[in-house]
Amino acid sequence: MESKASAQAVAGCGLEGDRYRASGSWSRDGGTPDRELTLIESEQLEWFERETGKPFPSSMSRRNILTQGIALNDLIGSRIHIGSVVLEGIRLCEMCKSLQDGTGLPLLPAMVHRGGLNCRIITGGEIRVGELVEPMSGDPSC
């Protein structure tokens, strides 16, 4: 995983250049729309470090976008803006044993329901570091 200043989100596909868009384990048989883009809260990574004493850098989380100041678990079923890009929160992005084994961190059960949000990209466009992540106004599910 590498940090970038911006990324191009493609509706129905994922992020340009993301290995899961074309060749990762989740993209077999065309993938599923609930894995087009993943978000994780910086607050959850900080919580993990406070609880365990072990740093959990965002690059190790295997999520696409690091957020701050927004409760992602509340956004299941909601439409979300990141700049001009529109997402739909589909389901929680739970940590798994493979990630725990790959990082060597005691993620389970500590990070259950703290692993972020799987999203589908409704309207594509460029996502830039620093853009607000916020529920769409008028979304009845917010």
C-alpha positions as CSV (number, residue, x, y, z in Angstrom):
1,M,0.0,0.0,0.0
2,E,1.3,3.4,-0.8
3,S,-0.1,6.9,0.0
4,K,-1.1,9.1,-2.9
5,A,-2.2,12.7,-3.0
6,S,-5.2,11.8,-5.2
7,A,-6.9,8.8,-6.8
8,Q,-9.4,8.3,-9.6
9,A,-12.6,6.5,-8.5
10,V,-14.4,4.7,-11.3
11,A,-18.1,3.9,-10.7
12,G,-18.8,0.2,-10.8
13,C,-15.1,-0.7,-10.7
14,G,-13.0,0.8,-7.9
15,L,-9.9,3.0,-7.7
16,E,-7.6,3.2,-10.7
17,G,-4.3,1.4,-9.9
18,D,-5.8,-0.6,-7.0
19,R,-4.8,-4.2,-7.3
20,Y,-8.2,-5.3,-6.1
21,R,-9.9,-3.6,-9.0
22,A,-8.4,-6.1,-11.5
23,S,-6.3,-8.8,-9.9
24,G,-6.6,-9.1,-6.1
25,S,-8.2,-11.9,-4.3
26,W,-11.5,-10.0,-4.0
27,S,-11.7,-9.3,-7.8
28,R,-12.1,-12.9,-8.9
29,D,-15.2,-13.4,-11.1
30,G,-15.6,-9.6,-11.5
31,G,-15.6,-8.8,-7.8
32,T,-18.6,-7.5,-5.9
33,P,-19.8,-3.9,-5.8
34,D,-19.5,-3.7,-2.0
35,R,-15.7,-3.8,-2.3
36,E,-15.1,-1.0,-4.8
37,L,-13.7,1.3,-2.1
38,T,-12.9,0.9,1.6
39,L,-12.7,3.5,4.3
40,I,-11.2,3.3,7.8
41,E,-11.3,5.8,10.7
42,S,-8.0,7.1,12.0
43,E,-9.6,7.1,15.4
44,Q,-10.0,3.3,15.3
45,L,-6.3,2.8,14.5
46,E,-5.4,5.2,17.4
47,W,-7.7,3.3,19.7
48,F,-6.0,0.0,18.8
49,E,-2.6,1.5,19.6
50,R,-3.8,2.8,23.0
51,E,-5.4,-0.5,23.9
52,T,-2.6,-2.8,22.8
53,G,0.5,-0.6,22.8
54,K,1.2,-1.7,19.2
55,P,1.0,0.8,16.4
56,F,-1.4,0.0,13.5
57,P,-0.4,2.3,10.6
58,S,-3.1,3.0,8.0
59,S,-0.9,1.4,5.4
60,M,-1.2,-1.9,7.2
61,S,-5.0,-1.8,7.3
62,R,-5.4,-2.6,3.6
63,R,-8.1,0.1,3.3
64,N,-8.2,2.7,0.5
65,I,-9.0,5.8,2.4
66,L,-8.2,7.0,6.0
67,T,-10.9,9.2,7.5
68,Q,-11.1,11.4,10.5
69,G,-14.1,12.8,12.5
70,I,-16.8,10.6,11.0
71,A,-18.4,7.5,12.4
72,L,-18.3,5.1,9.4
73,N,-20.4,2.4,11.1
74,D,-23.3,4.8,11.0
75,L,-23.1,5.1,7.2
76,I,-24.3,1.6,6.1
77,G,-27.0,2.2,3.6
78,S,-26.2,5.9,3.2
79,R,-24.8,7.9,0.3
80,I,-21.5,9.6,1.1
81,H,-19.7,12.5,-0.6
82,I,-15.9,12.7,-0.9
83,G,-15.5,15.9,-2.9
84,S,-17.5,15.2,-6.1
85,V,-17.4,11.4,-5.7
86,V,-20.5,9.7,-4.4
87,L,-20.3,6.4,-2.6
88,E,-22.9,4.1,-1.0
89,G,-21.9,2.5,2.4
90,I,-22.7,-1.2,1.9
91,R,-21.4,-3.1,4.9
92,L,-18.7,-3.1,7.6
93,C,-15.2,-4.0,6.4
94,E,-14.3,-6.5,9.1
95,M,-10.7,-7.4,9.9
96,C,-9.8,-11.0,9.1
97,K,-7.4,-13.7,10.2
98,S,-5.4,-13.2,7.0
99,L,-4.8,-9.6,7.8
100,Q,-3.9,-10.4,11.4
101,D,-1.4,-13.1,10.2
102,G,0.0,-10.7,7.6
103,T,0.5,-7.8,10.0
104,G,1.5,-9.9,13.1
105,L,-0.8,-7.7,15.1
106,P,-3.5,-9.0,17.5
107,L,-6.4,-7.6,15.5
108,L,-8.9,-10.2,16.5
109,P,-11.1,-9.8,18.4
110,A,-10.0,-6.2,19.2
111,M,-10.9,-4.7,15.9
112,V,-14.3,-6.4,15.4
113,H,-16.7,-3.7,14.1
114,R,-13.8,-1.2,14.0
115,G,-12.3,-2.2,10.6
116,G,-14.1,0.4,8.4
117,L,-16.7,0.5,5.7
118,N,-17.0,-1.2,2.3
119,C,-18.5,1.0,-0.3
120,R,-19.8,1.0,-3.8
121,I,-18.9,3.9,-6.1
122,I,-22.0,5.6,-7.5
123,T,-20.4,8.6,-9.2
124,G,-16.8,8.5,-10.0
125,G,-14.2,11.3,-10.1
126,E,-11.0,12.3,-8.4
127,I,-10.6,11.9,-4.6
128,R,-7.9,14.2,-3.1
129,V,-6.3,14.1,0.3
130,G,-8.0,16.5,2.7
131,E,-11.4,16.4,1.1
132,L,-14.3,16.1,3.5
133,V,-16.0,12.7,3.9
134,E,-19.7,13.4,4.7
135,P,-23.1,12.0,4.4
136,M,-25.1,13.5,1.5
137,S,-27.7,16.0,2.8
138,G,-31.2,14.9,2.3
139,D,-30.3,11.2,2.4
140,P,-33.2,9.7,4.4
141,S,-30.9,7.1,5.9
142,C,-28.7,9.6,7.6
